[in-house]
Amino acid sequence: MTDFTELKQTGSEADRRAILTLLDKWRLATKAKDIHAILELVADDIVFLPAAVPPIRGKKEVENMYRAFFPRYREVEQESAIEEVQVAGDWAFLWGTDELRLTPEPGGAEIHLKGKAVSILKRESDGSWRFWRGINNMTQQPAGEQG
């Protein structure tokens, strides 16, 4: 579940609800390993800037990344603690902490990644919000570390 406690925010209540719903859809699509659902949540010209790998540009590269990533893990759990959401017209940004817990497909110890993240969203012509840019610095946490 995504934690939105004590969230700093601007913009209309409808925009904030739509953005928080987008985040929840992302979490659920990731858990379900549903690449089609993930692609519906990102802009055509998406750019992700993950730690330690080259930029991921466009929906095709996002699709390719997840097609290589998801089969390696039996379970994928992503959690976020959002600190701030700001809306300015058709643009929004948010930042907070992301955690990813991965259970390898062949078994073995859970992999726990944690770090800070910033996302920039844009409102599409149909009024929906999509992820446009994203950067995180998630790194693997020592075995047994919680939260």
Secondary structure, 3 states (H helix, E strand, C coil): CCECCCCEECCCHHHHHHHHHHHHHHHHHHHHCCHHHHHHCEEEEEEEECCCCCCEEHHHHHHHHHHHHHHHEEEEEEEEEEEEEEEECCEEEEEEEEEEEEEECCCCCCEEEEEEEEEEEEECCCCCEEEEEEEECCEECCCCCCC
